[in-house]
Each structure stands twice: as C-alpha cells, then as structure tokens.
Amino acid sequence: MTILDVKRAVIDLLKAGAGWPASIGSPPRLYDGAPASVALPYGSVLAMEAKPLDGDATPTMAVRFELSFFSRAPSRDEAETLAGTARELLQDAVLPMQAGNAFVLFEGASSDLLKDRKTFRTRLRFKAVGP
C-alpha cells in the first residue's frame, strides 16, 4: 500500500459517496492538493505520510492523511458540514487495495480561520492501515 494508492482510494470513495451538500458541486470538488483557481467550497487531500508497522508476519503500512475543507461562507458552518460528511463516509471505511483491504481510522479534527480573515478551514486527520 502506497501513499498514491490511499490518495486515489480516498478521493474515489468520497466522490462516489452520497450526502454532500449542493454547495460543493456534483461531483464534489475534491482535489489532491490545492488547485490555483477553484470555486469555494472545496476539499483537498493535503498532508500524507507512510510508515511501515513492524512486528507483523505480513508487511503492513500505516498511511496518515489530512483532508481539509475550505469555505468563504460567513461562518465555519459550511466547512464543518462538509467535513462531517467526509468523516461519515471515511470513518471505519474499508479501502480496496491491490494487496488487500486497508482500514480507515479517524484521528481528530480542527477548524480555523486563515490569515486572509475570509476563509474557514476544517481539517480531518485519518490513518489507513493495510498491506
């Protein structure tokens, strides 16, 4: 399991998921990184890190990733709602990988107002574990 495998599986799962608010578009505006010019709100897979888990008879990897949602609505409610939808879709999800399934665990969330004082960001942190 690689960072690229997890990123593709996460974005595919989220784009195929139901329950997204209309404001994020159809299909939902979800990206790898941050495009130069994109309509808000949108979601993006930003930070990713992979580490082997030693001690298993079968080689196992843990891939941590951060999913961020950006909004310029008057409050953080829109970004929080989008993050909530993503969390419901990803929490305890099983990602199909070439070498077997990876299991997704929720690790935490945070929300802040960016330096431009107009854009709210809600970040979700997950870990995928699998072969």
MDTraj code that builds the backbone (N, CA, C; nanometers):
import mdtraj as md
import numpy as np

residues = "MET THR ILE LEU ASP VAL LYS ARG ALA VAL ILE ASP LEU LEU LYS ALA GLY ALA GLY TRP PRO ALA SER ILE GLY SER PRO PRO ARG LEU TYR ASP GLY ALA PRO ALA SER VAL ALA LEU PRO TYR GLY SER VAL LEU ALA MET GLU ALA LYS PRO LEU ASP GLY ASP ALA THR PRO THR MET ALA VAL ARG PHE GLU LEU SER PHE PHE SER ARG ALA PRO SER ARG ASP GLU ALA GLU THR LEU ALA GLY THR ALA ARG GLU LEU LEU GLN ASP ALA VAL LEU PRO MET GLN ALA GLY ASN ALA PHE VAL LEU PHE GLU GLY ALA SER SER ASP LEU LEU LYS ASP ARG LYS THR PHE ARG THR ARG LEU ARG PHE LYS ALA VAL GLY PRO".split()
xyz = np.array([
    [0.0861, -0.1170, 0.0000],
    [0.0000, 0.0000, 0.0000],
    [0.0904, 0.1229, 0.0000],
    [0.0639, 0.2146, -0.0907],
    [0.1436, 0.3359, -0.1012],
    [0.0567, 0.4591, -0.0740],
    [0.1247, 0.5726, -0.0582],
    [0.0524, 0.6988, -0.0426],
    [-0.0377, 0.7225, -0.1628],
    [0.0128, 0.6955, -0.2818],
    [-0.0651, 0.7158, -0.4044],
    [-0.1895, 0.6282, -0.4055],
    [-0.1760, 0.5004, -0.3637],
    [-0.2915, 0.4095, -0.3578],
    [-0.3993, 0.4634, -0.2637],
    [-0.3566, 0.5085, -0.1460],
    [-0.4522, 0.5579, -0.0462],
    [-0.5191, 0.6856, -0.0949],
    [-0.4404, 0.7760, -0.1503],
    [-0.4965, 0.9028, -0.2002],
    [-0.6041, 0.8767, -0.3046],
    [-0.5735, 0.7907, -0.4013],
    [-0.6723, 0.7597, -0.5066],
    [-0.7977, 0.6962, -0.4479],
    [-0.7800, 0.5997, -0.3582],
    [-0.8942, 0.5306, -0.2990],
    [-0.9805, 0.6251, -0.2155],
    [-0.9175, 0.7151, -0.1416],
    [-0.9920, 0.8110, -0.0578],
    [-1.0729, 0.9056, -0.1460],
    [-1.0106, 0.9637, -0.2463],
    [-1.0818, 1.0572, -0.3337],
    [-1.1941, 0.9863, -0.4080],
    [-1.1692, 0.8646, -0.4582],
    [-1.2745, 0.7888, -0.5269],
    [-1.3917, 0.7591, -0.4350],
    [-1.3617, 0.7155, -0.3116],
    [-1.4678, 0.6848, -0.2159],
    [-1.5499, 0.8092, -0.1841],
    [-1.4823, 0.9214, -0.1596],
    [-1.5539, 1.0448, -0.1266],
    [-1.6382, 1.0943, -0.2436],
    [-1.5837, 1.0918, -0.3654],
    [-1.6598, 1.1401, -0.4811],
    [-1.7814, 1.0532, -0.5094],
    [-1.7730, 0.9246, -0.4781],
    [-1.8848, 0.8335, -0.5021],
    [-1.9881, 0.8380, -0.3901],
    [-1.9525, 0.8991, -0.2772],
    [-2.0401, 0.8996, -0.1606],
    [-2.1608, 0.9902, -0.1755],
    [-2.2639, 0.9572, -0.1033],
    [-2.3875, 1.0358, -0.1037],
    [-2.3887, 1.1297, 0.0165],
    [-2.4774, 1.2283, 0.0119],
    [-2.4985, 1.3156, 0.1265],
    [-2.4237, 1.4471, 0.1212],
    [-2.3519, 1.4747, 0.0134],
    [-2.2792, 1.6014, 0.0024],
    [-2.3758, 1.7169, -0.0165],
    [-2.3539, 1.8289, 0.0514],
    [-2.4355, 1.9482, 0.0268],
    [-2.4150, 1.9978, -0.1167],
    [-2.5164, 2.0619, -0.1733],
    [-2.5097, 2.1102, -0.3115],
    [-2.3972, 2.2116, -0.3316],
    [-2.3583, 2.2837, -0.2269],
    [-2.2583, 2.3901, -0.2413],
    [-2.1219, 2.3400, -0.2883],
    [-2.0905, 2.2139, -0.2670],
    [-1.9583, 2.1617, -0.3070],
    [-1.9599, 2.1062, -0.4493],
    [-2.0748, 2.1069, -0.5126],
    [-2.0851, 2.0651, -0.6518],
    [-2.1175, 1.9176, -0.6664],
    [-2.1449, 1.8801, -0.7908],
    [-2.1739, 1.7407, -0.8240],
    [-2.1051, 1.7071, -0.9557],
    [-2.0027, 1.6233, -0.9567],
    [-1.9448, 1.5575, -0.8404],
    [-1.8769, 1.6590, -0.7489],
    [-1.8547, 1.6200, -0.6236],
    [-1.7961, 1.7150, -0.5279],
    [-1.6564, 1.7608, -0.5696],
    [-1.6269, 1.8880, -0.5424],
    [-1.4943, 1.9435, -0.5728],
    [-1.3960, 1.8948, -0.4666],
    [-1.3300, 1.7841, -0.4967],
    [-1.2311, 1.7225, -0.4079],
    [-1.1036, 1.7039, -0.4884],
    [-0.9906, 1.7465, -0.4336],
    [-0.8661, 1.7503, -0.5099],
    [-0.7495, 1.6924, -0.4310],
    [-0.6457, 1.6571, -0.5062],
    [-0.5162, 1.6229, -0.4486],
    [-0.4358, 1.7518, -0.4506],
    [-0.4198, 1.8143, -0.3354],
    [-0.3534, 1.9439, -0.3295],
    [-0.4540, 2.0551, -0.3508],
    [-0.4032, 2.1739, -0.3723],
    [-0.4896, 2.2910, -0.3892],
    [-0.4716, 2.3490, -0.5284],
    [-0.5729, 2.3405, -0.6138],
    [-0.5635, 2.3983, -0.7473],
    [-0.5446, 2.5506, -0.7407],
    [-0.4846, 2.6061, -0.8446],
    [-0.4567, 2.7505, -0.8481],
    [-0.5852, 2.8328, -0.8431],
    [-0.6835, 2.7953, -0.9201],
    [-0.8099, 2.8696, -0.9173],
    [-0.9246, 2.7683, -0.9157],
    [-0.9977, 2.7701, -0.8073],
    [-1.1089, 2.6771, -0.7907],
    [-1.2185, 2.7482, -0.7123],
    [-1.3415, 2.7139, -0.7442],
    [-1.4549, 2.7725, -0.6724],
    [-1.4610, 2.7146, -0.5310],
    [-1.4952, 2.8004, -0.4365],
    [-1.5156, 2.7559, -0.2991],
    [-1.6622, 2.7233, -0.2794],
    [-1.6961, 2.6291, -0.1948],
    [-1.6085, 2.5485, -0.1110],
    [-1.5499, 2.4309, -0.1883],
    [-1.4417, 2.3749, -0.1332],
    [-1.3826, 2.2544, -0.1902],
    [-1.3079, 2.1788, -0.0812],
    [-1.2754, 2.0529, -0.1126],
    [-1.1977, 1.9696, -0.0220],
    [-1.0693, 1.9278, -0.0891],
    [-0.9685, 1.9009, -0.0076],
    [-0.8376, 1.8670, -0.0618],
    [-0.7634, 1.7724, 0.0313],
    [-0.6980, 1.6716, -0.0283],
    [-0.6060, 1.5869, 0.0468],
    [-0.4728, 1.6598, 0.0444],
    [-0.4241, 1.7008, 0.1613],
    [-0.3015, 1.7801, 0.1659],
    [-0.1839, 1.6988, 0.2180],
    [-0.1722, 1.6804, 0.3462],
    [-0.0566, 1.6114, 0.4032],
    [-0.0782, 1.4604, 0.4029],
    [0.0264, 1.3866, 0.3656],
    [0.0224, 1.2404, 0.3704],
    [0.1580, 1.1896, 0.4172],
    [0.1564, 1.0820, 0.4950],
    [0.2787, 1.0236, 0.5481],
    [0.2592, 0.8730, 0.5603],
    [0.3576, 0.7945, 0.5160],
    [0.3502, 0.6483, 0.5245],
    [0.4626, 0.5952, 0.6105],
    [0.4297, 0.4951, 0.6938],
    [0.5291, 0.4297, 0.7784],
    [0.4984, 0.2810, 0.7852],
    [0.6020, 0.1978, 0.7790],
    [0.5791, 0.0547, 0.7980],
    [0.5481, 0.0248, 0.9445],
    [0.4617, -0.0722, 0.9665],
    [0.4330, -0.1188, 1.1022],
    [0.5114, -0.2478, 1.1217],
    [0.6120, -0.2441, 1.2051],
    [0.6967, -0.3608, 1.2285],
    [0.6286, -0.4583, 1.3233],
    [0.6704, -0.5834, 1.3132],
    [0.6214, -0.6839, 1.4058],
    [0.5146, -0.7739, 1.3502],
    [0.4590, -0.7421, 1.2342],
    [0.3580, -0.8282, 1.1729],
    [0.4252, -0.9324, 1.0845],
    [0.3661, -1.0506, 1.0779],
    [0.4158, -1.1524, 0.9862],
    [0.3936, -1.1076, 0.8419],
    [0.2840, -1.0353, 0.8207],
    [0.2537, -0.9787, 0.6890],
    [0.2969, -0.8327, 0.6905],
    [0.3731, -0.7888, 0.5902],
    [0.4124, -0.6466, 0.5878],
    [0.2882, -0.5563, 0.5875],
    [0.2861, -0.4618, 0.6794],
    [0.1715, -0.3727, 0.6947],
    [0.2208, -0.2285, 0.6973],
    [0.1416, -0.1398, 0.6358],
    [0.1741, 0.0029, 0.6318],
    [0.0641, 0.0825, 0.7017],
    [0.1040, 0.1942, 0.7579],
    [0.0090, 0.2923, 0.8110],
    [0.0300, 0.4201, 0.7303],
    [-0.0759, 0.4685, 0.6681],
    [-0.0696, 0.5926, 0.5914],
    [-0.1591, 0.6938, 0.6600],
    [-0.0973, 0.7968, 0.7148],
    [-0.1737, 0.9062, 0.7755],
    [-0.2001, 1.0108, 0.6685],
    [-0.3212, 1.0660, 0.6699],
    [-0.3528, 1.1708, 0.5724],
    [-0.4442, 1.2738, 0.6354],
    [-0.4358, 1.3931, 0.5792],
    [-0.5171, 1.5050, 0.6256],
    [-0.6072, 1.5498, 0.5112],
    [-0.7330, 1.5648, 0.5406],
    [-0.8320, 1.6108, 0.4451],
    [-0.8822, 1.7456, 0.4947],
    [-0.8713, 1.8499, 0.4114],
    [-0.9119, 1.9853, 0.4512],
    [-1.0265, 2.0341, 0.3638],
    [-1.1165, 2.1086, 0.4260],
    [-1.2269, 2.1721, 0.3538],
    [-1.2170, 2.3224, 0.3739],
    [-1.2328, 2.3965, 0.2639],
    [-1.2191, 2.5414, 0.2636],
    [-1.3501, 2.6054, 0.2215],
    [-1.3872, 2.7130, 0.2906],
    [-1.5128, 2.7825, 0.2634],
    [-1.4970, 2.9302, 0.2937],
    [-1.5706, 3.0126, 0.2187],
    [-1.5761, 3.1559, 0.2481],
    [-1.7167, 3.1972, 0.2905],
    [-1.7923, 3.1035, 0.3404],
    [-1.9237, 3.1359, 0.3967],
    [-1.9021, 3.2263, 0.5182],
    [-2.0056, 3.2968, 0.5637],
    [-1.9889, 3.3917, 0.6743],
    [-1.9482, 3.3277, 0.8074],
    [-1.9614, 3.1969, 0.8206],
    [-1.9194, 3.1280, 0.9430],
    [-1.8525, 2.9960, 0.9034],
    [-1.8005, 2.9259, 1.0028],
    [-1.7333, 2.7987, 0.9747],
    [-1.8305, 2.6838, 0.9530],
    [-1.9615, 2.7103, 0.9595],
    [-2.0621, 2.6046, 0.9485],
    [-2.0500, 2.5238, 0.8195],
    [-2.0291, 2.5909, 0.7064],
    [-2.0218, 2.5195, 0.5792],
    [-1.9026, 2.4237, 0.5776],
    [-1.7853, 2.4709, 0.6176],
    [-1.6662, 2.3854, 0.6204],
    [-1.6863, 2.2689, 0.7172],
    [-1.7492, 2.2952, 0.8309],
    [-1.7752, 2.1893, 0.9296],
    [-1.8742, 2.0861, 0.8748],
    [-1.9762, 2.1321, 0.8023],
    [-2.0738, 2.0406, 0.7439],
    [-2.0083, 1.9501, 0.6401],
    [-1.9247, 2.0083, 0.5544],
    [-1.8540, 1.9286, 0.4538],
    [-1.7614, 1.8266, 0.5200],
    [-1.6896, 1.8703, 0.6226],
    [-1.6008, 1.7795, 0.6951],
    [-1.6804, 1.6675, 0.7623],
    [-1.7975, 1.7006, 0.8143],
    [-1.8823, 1.5989, 0.8768],
    [-1.9270, 1.4933, 0.7778],
    [-1.9606, 1.5364, 0.6562],
    [-1.9993, 1.4408, 0.5516],
    [-1.8817, 1.3493, 0.5190],
    [-1.7628, 1.4074, 0.5021],
    [-1.6440, 1.3268, 0.4719],
    [-1.6145, 1.2289, 0.5850],
    [-1.6268, 1.2757, 0.7076],
    [-1.5985, 1.1873, 0.8217],
    [-1.6947, 1.0693, 0.8232],
    [-1.8220, 1.0940, 0.7972],
    [-1.9197, 0.9842, 0.7929],
    [-1.8846, 0.8834, 0.6845],
    [-1.8385, 0.9323, 0.5695],
    [-1.8040, 0.8426, 0.4586],
    [-1.6756, 0.7646, 0.4847],
    [-1.5797, 0.8261, 0.5543],
    [-1.4489, 0.7631, 0.5732],
    [-1.4324, 0.6874, 0.7042],
    [-1.5045, 0.7279, 0.8083],
    [-1.4841, 0.6648, 0.9394],
    [-1.5141, 0.5162, 0.9306],
    [-1.4178, 0.4365, 0.9690],
    [-1.4279, 0.2905, 0.9666],
    [-1.4507, 0.2345, 0.8261],
    [-1.4121, 0.3097, 0.7237],
    [-1.4261, 0.2629, 0.5854],
    [-1.3206, 0.1572, 0.5550],
    [-1.3494, 0.0769, 0.4546],
    [-1.2545, -0.0211, 0.4033],
    [-1.2179, 0.0240, 0.2623],
    [-1.0881, 0.0471, 0.2401],
    [-1.0412, 0.0891, 0.1081],
    [-0.9861, -0.0310, 0.0341],
    [-1.0390, -0.0606, -0.0847],
    [-0.9838, -0.1737, -0.1605],
    [-0.8456, -0.1385, -0.2152],
    [-0.7473, -0.2195, -0.1820],
    [-0.6098, -0.2009, -0.2298],
    [-0.5709, -0.3241, -0.3101],
    [-0.4701, -0.3112, -0.3916],
    [-0.4244, -0.4219, -0.4761],
    [-0.3823, -0.5425, -0.3912],
    [-0.3148, -0.5173, -0.2785],
    [-0.2639, -0.6266, -0.1952],
    [-0.3621, -0.6692, -0.0857],
    [-0.4795, -0.6085, -0.0800],
    [-0.5768, -0.6383, 0.0256],
    [-0.6402, -0.5094, 0.0742],
    [-0.7343, -0.5219, 0.1642],
    [-0.8079, -0.4044, 0.2115],
    [-0.7296, -0.3254, 0.3156],
    [-0.7490, -0.1928, 0.3129],
    [-0.6945, -0.1041, 0.4156],
    [-0.8124, -0.0512, 0.4971],
    [-0.7933, -0.0383, 0.6254],
    [-0.8988, 0.0084, 0.7145],
    [-0.8675, 0.1503, 0.7583],
    [-0.9703, 0.2370, 0.7579],
    [-0.9515, 0.3784, 0.7883],
    [-0.9978, 0.4071, 0.9307],
    [-0.9121, 0.4784, 1.0054],
    [-0.9429, 0.5173, 1.1429],
    [-0.9399, 0.6693, 1.1536],
    [-1.0391, 0.7283, 1.2209],
    [-1.0435, 0.8726, 1.2430],
    [-0.9508, 0.9073, 1.3579],
    [-0.8670, 1.0124, 1.3410],
    [-0.7721, 1.0500, 1.4457],
    [-0.8000, 1.1865, 1.5089],
    [-0.8746, 1.2742, 1.4419],
    [-0.9016, 1.4038, 1.5025],
    [-0.9437, 1.5075, 1.4007],
    [-0.9837, 1.6250, 1.4518],
    [-1.0292, 1.7340, 1.3656],
    [-0.9918, 1.8667, 1.4281],
    [-0.9805, 1.9692, 1.3432],
    [-0.9595, 2.1056, 1.3907],
    [-1.0212, 2.2013, 1.2895],
    [-1.0456, 2.3233, 1.3342],
    [-1.1056, 2.4242, 1.2474],
    [-1.0402, 2.5582, 1.2777],
    [-1.0133, 2.6369, 1.1715],
    [-0.9529, 2.7675, 1.1938],
    [-0.9913, 2.8652, 1.0833],
    [-0.9630, 2.9916, 1.1102],
    [-0.9824, 3.0990, 1.0134],
    [-0.8445, 3.1323, 0.9579],
    [-0.8296, 3.1303, 0.8250],
    [-0.6987, 3.1532, 0.7643],
    [-0.6577, 3.2998, 0.7733],
    [-0.5324, 3.3271, 0.7400],
    [-0.4757, 3.4616, 0.7533],
    [-0.5502, 3.5674, 0.6730],
    [-0.6188, 3.5268, 0.5649],
    [-0.6919, 3.6261, 0.4852],
    [-0.8172, 3.6772, 0.5576],
    [-0.8507, 3.6138, 0.6707],
    [-0.9657, 3.6506, 0.7538],
    [-1.0991, 3.6335, 0.6817],
    [-1.0990, 3.5582, 0.5699],
    [-1.2213, 3.5322, 0.4941],
    [-1.2492, 3.3833, 0.4785],
    [-1.1451, 3.3022, 0.4852],
    [-1.1562, 3.1606, 0.4516],
    [-1.1486, 3.0743, 0.5772],
    [-1.2510, 2.9915, 0.5949],
    [-1.2510, 2.8938, 0.7034],
    [-1.1966, 2.7621, 0.6508],
    [-1.1195, 2.6932, 0.7360],
    [-1.0652, 2.5617, 0.7007],
    [-1.0983, 2.4659, 0.8141],
    [-1.1523, 2.3509, 0.7778],
    [-1.1711, 2.2425, 0.8732],
    [-1.0850, 2.1265, 0.8277],
    [-1.0008, 2.0759, 0.9199],
    [-0.9089, 1.9666, 0.8877],
    [-0.9499, 1.8395, 0.9612],
    [-0.9459, 1.7293, 0.8881],
    [-0.9700, 1.5973, 0.9455],
    [-0.8423, 1.5162, 0.9298],
    [-0.8071, 1.4387, 1.0328],
    [-0.6896, 1.3521, 1.0253],
    [-0.7337, 1.2072, 1.0374],
    [-0.6812, 1.1248, 0.9454],
    [-0.7147, 0.9830, 0.9413],
    [-0.5883, 0.9003, 0.9302],
    [-0.6023, 0.7722, 0.9580],
    [-0.4944, 0.6764, 0.9352],
    [-0.5540, 0.5566, 0.8641],
    [-0.4925, 0.5146, 0.7529],
    [-0.5303, 0.3921, 0.6830],
    [-0.4243, 0.2879, 0.7128],
    [-0.4665, 0.1690, 0.7511],
    [-0.3742, 0.0607, 0.7845],
    [-0.4069, -0.0594, 0.6981],
    [-0.3044, -0.1135, 0.6327],
    [-0.3273, -0.2309, 0.5486],
    [-0.1992, -0.2803, 0.4855],
    [-0.2119, -0.3851, 0.4052],
    [-0.0930, -0.4428, 0.3401],
    [-0.0403, -0.3578, 0.2261],
])
top = md.Topology()
chain = top.add_chain()
for i, resn in enumerate(residues, 1):
    res = top.add_residue(resn, chain, resSeq=i)
    for name in ("N", "CA", "C"):
        top.add_atom(name, md.element.get_by_symbol(name[0]), res)
traj = md.Trajectory(xyz[None], top)
